[in-house]
Amino acid sequence: MSPLLLRAAAARAARSARAFDALDAWLFATADATAALYAWRDAPAEGGARAEAYAVYRAALEREQTAADALHRDLAASTTAASAARGGLRR
């Protein structure tokens, strides 16, 4: 995600503590998935370490996806609530 999109997501998340918590969870999950990817890449092929590292990486990806889905849901709810508070969308 680009820094500009991340800043925009952070600004929207600030409207709601729940959305902010979801952003925080997603950022940590993304960092965990990145670390797991590098661990898988660097794991030795022998002794089953590489297979275990791959399983850890896949689990980290699933957690990141879950966190991303929660962030999307909470940002959508926050944006909808903010729009309703302003009287809906204006054309």
C-alpha positions in Angstrom: 0.0 0.0 0.0 1.4 3.4 -0.9 2.1 6.0 1.8 -0.6 8.3 0.3 -3.2 5.5 0.6 -2.0 4.6 4.0 -2.3 8.2 5.2 -5.8 8.4 3.7 -6.8 5.2 5.4 -5.3 6.5 8.7 -7.3 9.8 8.4 -10.5 7.9 7.9 -9.7 5.5 10.7 -9.2 8.4 13.1 -13.0 9.0 12.9 -13.5 5.8 14.7 -11.6 4.1 17.5 -12.7 0.7 16.2 -11.4 1.5 12.7 -8.1 2.8 14.2 -7.7 -0.5 16.1 -8.4 -2.4 12.8 -5.7 -0.3 11.0 -3.3 -1.1 13.8 -4.1 -4.8 13.6 -3.6 -4.8 9.8 -0.3 -3.0 10.1 1.0 -5.5 12.6 -0.3 -8.4 10.5 1.4 -7.1 7.4 4.7 -6.8 9.3 4.3 -10.4 10.6 3.5 -11.7 7.1 6.6 -9.9 5.7 8.8 -11.3 8.4 7.3 -14.8 7.7 8.0 -14.5 4.0 11.6 -13.7 4.6 11.9 -16.5 7.1 10.5 -18.9 4.5 12.8 -17.6 1.9 15.9 -18.0 4.1 14.9 -21.4 5.7 17.2 -24.3 4.9 15.6 -26.9 2.6 16.7 -29.9 4.7 15.1 -31.1 7.9 11.7 -29.8 7.1 12.4 -26.3 8.2 11.4 -24.9 4.8 8.0 -26.6 4.9 7.4 -25.4 8.5 8.4 -21.9 7.5 6.0 -22.0 4.6 3.1 -23.1 6.9 3.9 -20.2 9.2 4.0 -17.8 6.2 0.6 -19.1 5.0 -0.9 -18.7 8.4 0.5 -15.1 8.6 -1.1 -14.4 5.2 -4.5 -15.6 6.4 -4.2 -13.3 9.5 -3.2 -10.4 7.3 -6.3 -11.1 5.0 -8.6 -11.3 8.0 -7.2 -8.0 9.4 -7.5 -6.4 5.9 -11.2 -7.5 5.7 -11.8 -6.1 9.2 -10.1 -2.8 8.3 -12.2 -2.5 5.1 -15.4 -3.2 6.9 -14.6 -0.7 9.7 -13.5 2.0 7.4 -16.6 1.6 5.3 -18.8 1.8 8.4 -16.8 4.9 9.6 -17.1 6.6 6.3 -20.8 5.8 6.1 -21.3 7.2 9.6 -19.4 10.3 8.8 -21.4 10.9 5.6 -24.7 10.4 7.4 -23.5 12.9 10.1 -22.9 15.5 7.4 -26.3 14.9 5.9 -25.4 12.4 3.3 -23.6 12.8 0.0 -23.9 16.1 -1.8 -23.9 16.4 -5.6 
